[in-house]
């Protein structure tokens, strides 16, 4: 990833290459699903404090997948907006 990522289309092929292990992809799915669940809970319970947990429930499983299964660094650290869009 030495070349600058000026467009999302440039970034996306790199992003896909960093998610080859099925367990990493599954953990991303879990994190994204938990984010949606916590948003629904916050709305249904009227508890906006649950929204404070979104970064934890969303990123923790994904980062675990990168460190344990992919053995790489999440792109969130270098390209947070593109990474969020790719998820």
C-alpha positions, 0 to 999 in steps of 0.5 A: 500500500505504498501508492496514495489512495485518492479514490475509493476505487483505488482503495477497495482492491487493497481492502479486499486483499486484506480480508482473505481469511474467512474468519476475518470476514466473519468477524467483520460481519459480526461487528457490523451486525452488532452495530446495527443491533445496538442502534436498534436497541438504542432507538427502541429503549430510548437509551442514547448511551448505547451509541457510545458502545458502537466503536467497541462492538463494531471494531473489536471483532474486526480488529481481532480478525486482522490481528489473529487471522490475517496478521495485518494492520486494519486499514481503519488506522490509515484510511478510516473513511474509506474503510468505513465505506468498504465495510 
